[in-house]
Amino acid sequence: MTASLNATKARTNEVPISKNWIRRAFPLVFALCYAGALAYLPVDAFTDRDNYFVYANYSDLILARYTNIGLISFLANEPLWLLLNIILSQYIYPENVLRVFIFVPAFVISWQLLKRNPGHAIWMVLFLISPQVVKNHIIHLRQGLALGVFVLGYFAGPKWLRICLMFASGFIHSSFFFILVIGVAVWASDTLRSEPRLRAAVLIMCFVTIGVLIGVVSGGLGARQALLYADADLEISGLGFLFWLTMFVLFASAGSTFLKDNMFAFSNLAFYLAIYFLTPVAGRIFESGLFLVFQAGLALPGWRKRCFLAAFAVLTAAQYAARVGEPLLGWGIL
């Protein structure tokens, strides 16, 4: 009898251990497969890859040009991105430089997000393969690399390391300086000790002001984006605004405790909506903080969480459906 009971206990203990092992191994295995598949894709078949080959070959000349203009121009034009290109190009061929910039951040981001959200692995996989995210490892390689550094910093243990990595991401892709500004604004607003919705209202007013000043400030600093977007028209349908406005309302209705715990993510969403009609870079900035918004969505209570996940799944399916028939799902060279 005793032996039978012991055998039964042993069998019941085996299942959780097995499931535990799978749960621990899945983030690493998926991250390796995800990053490896993206890095294995033809290196010269996608939009904007010629531009990245220029960086891989001539970043030393580009950096020298910005340095000659002055310190502000040097700092405003993503010097860490240029330095990484210079270092890697000394040891590997340009096409492999690009593969490194694809594999490393894709691995880091997927591994960290899956490891930190083990109970939502399926939804996190959907997030990672959604067009708004996966394109960072296909056509927006600089932003993908910066996001990998930012994610490492966001989840880092030591405060000094967290600050250094998150700050460094802005010197790879300048959109992360806006994410940092949002973070600082949230931290500063916390000193008000006021109701979360009032804090959000104050932050939104600040974000509108920032949106109006983006072009002026970036132009004054001599950032490359100021020239790139100076004459760009706001090609917006409004559908993205309506979708995320609905998610904004969903978040805002989730209660004070949720808002207080997720104010950084909520503020990223508010910032996007506040500057949507003011600047063509609104979408790029929002994508840099999208993982924060998605994680907050996973923390929504009850039916709100189900609505958020269902809406995001429909959005992802619709975005891919619209790309069917285009070269490499719309990211390929025509």
TISE-184158 format. One line per 5 residues: number of its first residue (from 1); for each residue x, y, z of C-alpha. Coordinates in Angstrom, 3 decimals, always signed. Layout:
# TISE-184158
NUM) X Y Z; ...
//
This chain:
# TISE-184158
1) +0.000 +0.000 +0.000; +2.752 +2.436 +1.001; +4.746 +1.548 -2.085; +1.662 +2.150 -4.232; +1.114 +5.592 -2.689
6) +4.757 +6.514 -3.186; +4.569 +5.439 -6.824; +1.438 +7.551 -7.324; +3.136 +10.607 -5.785; +6.156 +10.094 -8.002
11) +3.955 +9.991 -11.107; +2.012 +13.104 -10.109; +5.246 +14.964 -9.469; +6.650 +14.059 -12.861; +4.005 +15.976 -14.841
16) +4.586 +19.421 -13.271; +8.350 +18.979 -13.606; +7.933 +18.131 -17.286; +5.628 +21.099 -17.867; +8.003 +23.331 -15.923
21) +10.893 +22.295 -18.130; +8.919 +22.996 -21.296; +7.817 +26.380 -19.981; +11.418 +27.336 -19.159; +12.825 +26.043 -22.444
26) +10.152 +27.468 -24.759; +11.275 +31.145 -24.647; +14.849 +30.210 -25.563; +13.895 +27.699 -28.271; +11.338 +30.013 -29.863
31) +13.710 +32.996 -29.715; +16.454 +31.039 -31.494; +14.044 +29.833 -34.195; +12.415 +33.266 -34.589; +15.704 +35.156 -34.850
36) +17.335 +32.479 -36.985; +14.462 +32.417 -39.498; +14.509 +36.207 -39.873; +18.301 +36.350 -40.236; +18.214 +33.522 -42.808
41) +15.945 +35.487 -45.182; +17.663 +36.858 -48.336; +19.668 +39.829 -47.166; +19.148 +41.947 -50.302; +15.495 +41.201 -51.096
46) +13.814 +43.758 -48.852; +13.055 +47.456 -48.919; +15.719 +49.826 -47.587; +18.442 +47.175 -47.397; +20.600 +49.272 -49.776
51) +20.559 +52.004 -47.165; +21.789 +49.579 -44.501; +24.576 +48.403 -46.795; +25.663 +52.044 -47.057; +25.886 +52.210 -43.264
56) +27.790 +48.921 -43.131; +30.323 +50.234 -45.654; +30.580 +53.960 -44.972; +29.556 +54.687 -41.375; +33.040 +56.030 -40.658
61) +32.572 +58.738 -43.298; +29.034 +59.511 -42.141; +30.155 +59.801 -38.529; +33.068 +62.043 -39.532; +30.668 +64.361 -41.368
66) +28.405 +64.765 -38.337; +31.425 +65.192 -36.049; +32.791 +67.995 -38.229; +29.508 +69.876 -37.909; +29.697 +69.847 -34.126
71) +28.983 +67.944 -30.922; +25.223 +68.505 -31.033; +25.011 +67.176 -34.585; +27.136 +64.186 -33.547; +24.842 +63.325 -30.629
76) +21.606 +63.979 -32.532; +22.378 +61.590 -35.375; +22.471 +58.216 -33.648; +26.251 +57.879 -33.139; +26.028 +54.503 -31.384
81) +24.372 +53.010 -34.471; +27.208 +54.326 -36.621; +29.879 +53.120 -34.187; +28.418 +49.603 -34.119; +28.481 +49.524 -37.915
86) +32.108 +50.684 -37.923; +33.176 +48.050 -35.384; +31.379 +45.122 -37.010; +32.495 +46.050 -40.517; +36.109 +45.638 -39.380
91) +35.565 +41.925 -38.802; +32.706 +40.670 -40.981; +31.283 +41.292 -44.455; +28.495 +43.898 -44.869; +25.787 +41.276 -45.479
96) +26.731 +39.608 -42.200; +26.643 +42.963 -40.421; +22.987 +43.152 -41.436; +22.357 +39.592 -40.283; +23.805 +40.438 -36.863
101) +21.490 +43.464 -36.644; +18.567 +41.166 -37.446; +19.391 +38.132 -35.318; +20.583 +39.701 -32.060; +17.657 +42.077 -31.362
106) +15.063 +39.579 -32.649; +16.470 +36.998 -30.238; +16.724 +39.386 -27.279; +13.229 +40.837 -27.694; +11.432 +37.517 -28.207
111) +13.382 +35.786 -25.423; +12.811 +38.536 -22.887; +9.112 +39.025 -23.635; +8.334 +35.313 -23.576; +10.386 +34.767 -20.429
116) +8.631 +37.637 -18.650; +5.144 +36.583 -19.777; +5.130 +32.769 -19.480; +1.399 +32.587 -18.872; +0.642 +34.404 -22.125
121) +3.090 +32.648 -24.453; +0.611 +32.169 -27.311; -0.463 +35.807 -27.275; +3.131 +36.974 -27.043; +4.021 +34.874 -30.103
126) +1.135 +36.568 -31.960; +2.537 +39.929 -30.906; +6.052 +39.034 -32.099; +4.872 +37.955 -35.557; +2.493 +40.891 -36.019
131) +3.507 +43.269 -38.866; +4.067 +46.205 -36.505; +6.701 +44.208 -34.631; +8.310 +41.823 -37.123; +9.037 +44.620 -39.591
136) +11.605 +45.935 -37.100; +13.710 +42.918 -38.072; +12.935 +43.125 -41.787; +12.936 +46.747 -42.949; +13.513 +48.879 -39.831
141) +16.717 +47.246 -38.641; +18.019 +50.295 -36.792; +14.790 +50.573 -34.809; +14.822 +46.826 -34.144; +18.348 +47.023 -32.742
146) +17.436 +49.992 -30.548; +14.344 +48.163 -29.323; +16.483 +45.166 -28.353; +18.756 +47.407 -26.270; +15.760 +49.194 -24.721
151) +14.032 +45.907 -23.818; +17.230 +44.644 -22.164; +17.386 +47.856 -20.160; +13.705 +47.824 -19.269; +13.976 +44.352 -17.746
156) +17.483 +44.782 -16.284; +17.932 +44.333 -12.540; +20.476 +46.986 -11.464; +19.080 +50.492 -11.764; +22.295 +51.902 -13.234
161) +22.300 +49.270 -15.994; +18.611 +49.882 -16.703; +19.196 +53.616 -17.137; +22.340 +53.174 -19.256; +20.782 +50.713 -21.692
166) +17.497 +52.582 -22.064; +19.373 +55.847 -22.629; +21.749 +54.170 -25.099; +18.817 +53.038 -27.254; +18.178 +56.677 -28.199
171) +21.651 +56.894 -29.721; +20.763 +53.981 -31.994; +17.286 +55.181 -32.989; +16.141 +58.622 -31.889; +12.497 +57.572 -31.407
176) +13.535 +56.118 -28.053; +14.369 +59.551 -26.720; +10.642 +60.258 -26.939; +9.901 +57.033 -25.037; +12.365 +58.208 -22.382
181) +10.698 +61.643 -22.281; +7.368 +59.884 -21.708; +8.954 +57.846 -18.919; +10.389 +60.941 -17.239; +7.035 +62.731 -17.568
186) +5.271 +59.776 -15.929; +7.816 +59.729 -13.112; +7.471 +63.498 -12.604; +3.666 +63.317 -12.619; +3.796 +60.678 -9.902
191) +4.936 +63.391 -7.496; +1.531 +65.073 -7.914; -0.055 +62.279 -5.852; -3.285 +62.900 -7.751; -5.924 +60.599 -9.200
196) -4.497 +58.596 -12.164; -6.994 +59.991 -14.678; -6.048 +63.560 -13.716; -2.382 +62.650 -14.141; -3.189 +61.237 -17.574
201) -4.992 +64.456 -18.581; -1.987 +66.568 -17.568; +0.363 +64.250 -19.454; -1.760 +64.407 -22.614; -1.560 +68.212 -22.627
206) +2.222 +67.922 -22.335; +2.316 +65.383 -25.170; +0.384 +67.663 -27.539; +2.924 +70.414 -26.855; +5.778 +68.004 -27.583
211) +4.098 +66.933 -30.821; +3.893 +70.540 -32.009; +7.572 +71.127 -31.180; +9.046 +67.885 -32.598; +9.915 +69.343 -35.996
216) +11.328 +72.578 -34.561; +13.527 +70.855 -31.973; +14.864 +68.129 -34.293; +15.615 +70.716 -36.969; +17.485 +72.874 -34.471
221) +19.600 +69.907 -33.422; +20.437 +69.034 -37.026; +18.951 +65.543 -36.780; +18.699 +63.620 -40.058; +14.986 +62.981 -39.426
226) +14.252 +66.712 -39.622; +15.345 +66.753 -43.255; +13.758 +63.406 -43.996; +10.296 +64.413 -42.765; +10.404 +68.165 -43.354
231) +8.348 +68.033 -46.554; +6.564 +64.759 -45.820; +2.795 +64.781 -45.987; +0.703 +63.186 -43.277; -0.471 +60.100 -45.170
236) -2.934 +58.796 -42.601; -6.239 +57.013 -42.988; -7.396 +57.530 -39.435; -8.081 +53.812 -38.981; -5.044 +53.355 -36.752
241) -6.168 +56.316 -34.685; -9.677 +54.878 -34.268; -8.364 +51.430 -33.329; -5.957 +52.666 -30.677; -8.428 +55.279 -29.448
246) -10.775 +52.378 -28.714; -7.958 +50.629 -26.812; -7.271 +53.901 -24.983; -10.892 +54.029 -23.800; -10.647 +50.363 -22.790
251) -7.541 +51.103 -20.707; -9.027 +54.273 -19.189; -12.148 +52.407 -18.086; -10.152 +49.675 -16.314; -9.965 +51.577 -13.034
256) -7.480 +53.642 -11.059; -5.415 +50.684 -9.863; -4.785 +49.466 -13.409; -3.866 +52.954 -14.606; -1.527 +53.515 -11.691
261) +0.254 +50.204 -12.317; +0.456 +50.750 -16.097; +0.831 +54.514 -16.423; +3.979 +54.248 -18.555; +2.241 +52.025 -21.114
266) -0.950 +54.088 -20.976; +1.080 +57.258 -21.545; +2.774 +55.748 -24.615; -0.671 +55.132 -26.058; -1.824 +58.632 -25.077
271) +1.299 +60.158 -26.659; +0.586 +58.399 -29.954; -2.991 +59.657 -30.057; -1.943 +63.178 -29.032; +0.575 +63.560 -31.882
276) -1.146 +61.370 -34.501; -2.322 +64.320 -36.613; +0.708 +66.494 -35.862; +3.728 +64.597 -37.179; +4.505 +61.780 -39.656
281) +6.777 +60.091 -37.085; +3.942 +59.345 -34.648; +3.668 +55.725 -35.781; +7.402 +55.053 -35.560; +7.545 +56.420 -32.020
286) +4.508 +54.383 -30.981; +5.991 +51.166 -32.376; +9.033 +51.686 -30.162; +6.834 +51.475 -27.079; +4.231 +49.052 -28.432
291) +5.508 +46.157 -26.318; +4.674 +48.175 -23.200; +1.115 +48.713 -24.411; +0.686 +45.036 -25.260; +1.968 +43.914 -21.858
296) -0.470 +46.317 -20.213; -3.244 +44.843 -22.351; -2.400 +41.402 -20.973; -2.903 +42.830 -17.479; -6.397 +44.201 -18.186
301) -9.110 +42.746 -15.945; -11.918 +40.450 -17.118; -13.732 +41.142 -20.361; -11.481 +44.089 -21.192; -8.517 +41.764 -21.589
306) -10.512 +39.457 -23.861; -11.647 +42.410 -25.975; -8.102 +43.755 -26.254; -6.625 +40.417 -27.326; -9.429 +39.691 -29.777
311) -9.070 +43.161 -31.313; -5.301 +42.800 -31.636; -5.705 +39.369 -33.283; -8.188 +40.830 -35.789; -5.853 +43.774 -36.451
316) -2.926 +41.431 -37.118; -4.994 +39.223 -39.443; -6.323 +42.275 -41.316; -2.830 +43.722 -41.760; -1.535 +40.469 -43.233
321) -4.627 +40.019 -45.409; -4.012 +43.447 -46.903; -0.450 +42.376 -47.803; -1.364 +39.167 -49.621; -0.186 +39.344 -53.235
326) +2.489 +41.979 -52.566; +6.198 +41.099 -52.929; +7.313 +39.423 -49.696; +4.132 +40.622 -47.962; +4.794 +44.224 -48.930
331) +8.327 +44.397 -47.584; +10.084 +43.110 -50.680; +11.702 +45.022 -53.505; +9.309 +45.514 -56.415
//
